[in-house]
Amino acid sequence: MTPLDRMVAEDQIQMLKAAIPYANPRAQAMLSIFAKTMELQRTIQMFSQARELSMMSSREPVKTSPIEMLQSISQFTSGEMRENLNGIMNAMTAIQMFQMYQEDSQTTEHEKEDDWNG
């Protein structure tokens, strides 16, 4: 389950979804639509309440790095999509390392200049 699924999941909906394979094909379709409709209603309700609460709160949203976001997303992928996400994360990590190296090199150069001028 994704974090959103865990937030909107209610026991009744999960029980209904677990029972769907045991129903006849026509009932499966109707029960599936009903379960998804209930999830959508719960999602809308949850985010409406969250918006009202956030207007009363001065807290800023939690900021995560793009790599953290991609790591979370990759848990729910497989095959080629997971490989693509891993490639992107590896490239982003390499870029971050290169930037850190550049910053460190610039700091070292400034220290040498200060020593010479010092």
C-alpha positions in Angstrom: 0.0 0.0 0.0 1.2 3.5 -0.8 1.1 6.1 2.0 -2.0 7.7 0.4 -3.7 4.3 0.4 -2.9 3.9 4.1 -4.3 7.3 4.9 -7.6 6.8 3.1 -8.0 3.1 3.9 -10.8 2.2 6.2 -11.4 -1.3 7.5 -14.9 -1.5 5.8 -13.4 -0.7 2.4 -10.6 -3.2 2.8 -13.0 -5.9 3.8 -15.2 -5.1 0.8 -12.2 -5.3 -1.5 -11.0 -8.6 0.0 -14.5 -10.1 -0.7 -14.6 -9.0 -4.3 -12.9 -12.1 -5.8 -15.6 -14.3 -4.2 -18.5 -12.5 -5.8 -19.9 -13.4 -9.3 -18.3 -11.4 -12.2 -21.2 -8.8 -12.4 -21.1 -8.2 -8.7 -17.3 -7.9 -8.8 -17.6 -5.0 -11.1 -20.2 -3.2 -9.0 -18.4 -3.8 -5.8 -15.1 -2.6 -7.3 -16.7 0.6 -8.4 -18.4 1.0 -5.1 -15.1 0.5 -3.2 -13.2 3.0 -5.4 -16.1 5.5 -5.0 -15.8 5.2 -1.2 -12.0 5.7 -1.4 -12.5 8.8 -3.5 -15.0 10.2 -1.1 -12.6 9.5 1.8 -9.7 11.1 -0.1 -11.7 14.3 -0.8 -12.9 14.5 2.8 -9.4 14.0 4.1 -7.8 16.7 1.9 -10.7 19.1 2.6 -10.1 18.8 6.3 -6.3 19.0 5.8 -6.7 22.3 3.9 -8.8 23.7 6.7 -6.3 22.6 9.3 -3.3 23.9 7.3 -4.9 27.3 7.1 -4.9 27.5 10.9 -1.4 26.2 11.2 1.8 28.2 10.5 3.9 25.1 9.8 5.4 24.9 6.4 5.1 21.6 4.5 7.9 19.1 5.0 10.5 19.4 2.3 12.3 16.4 1.0 14.9 16.0 -1.6 14.1 14.8 -5.1 16.1 11.7 -4.5 14.1 10.8 -1.3 10.9 11.3 -3.4 12.2 9.0 -6.1 13.2 6.4 -3.6 9.7 6.4 -2.1 8.1 6.1 -5.6 10.5 3.3 -6.7 9.1 1.1 -4.0 5.9 0.8 -6.0 7.5 0.1 -9.4 9.1 -2.9 -11.0 11.0 -3.8 -14.1 12.0 -1.2 -16.6 10.4 1.7 -14.6 12.4 0.8 -11.5 15.6 0.6 -13.5 14.8 4.0 -15.0 14.2 5.5 -11.6 17.4 3.9 -10.2 19.4 5.4 -13.2 17.9 8.8 -12.5 18.8 8.5 -8.7 22.3 7.4 -9.5 22.8 10.4 -11.9 21.4 12.8 -9.3 23.7 11.4 -6.7 26.7 11.7 -9.0 25.8 15.3 -9.7 25.5 16.0 -6.0 28.9 14.5 -5.4 30.4 16.5 -8.2 28.9 19.7 -6.8 30.3 18.9 -3.4 33.7 18.3 -4.9 33.5 21.7 -6.7 32.5 23.5 -3.6 35.3 21.9 -1.6 37.8 22.8 -4.3 36.7 26.4 -4.3 36.9 26.6 -0.5 40.4 25.1 -0.6 41.5 27.7 -3.3 40.2 30.6 -1.2 42.1 29.3 1.8 45.3 29.1 -0.2 44.7 32.7 -1.5 44.2 33.8 2.1 47.4 32.1 3.2 49.4 33.8 0.4 47.8 37.2 1.1 47.8 36.7 4.7 
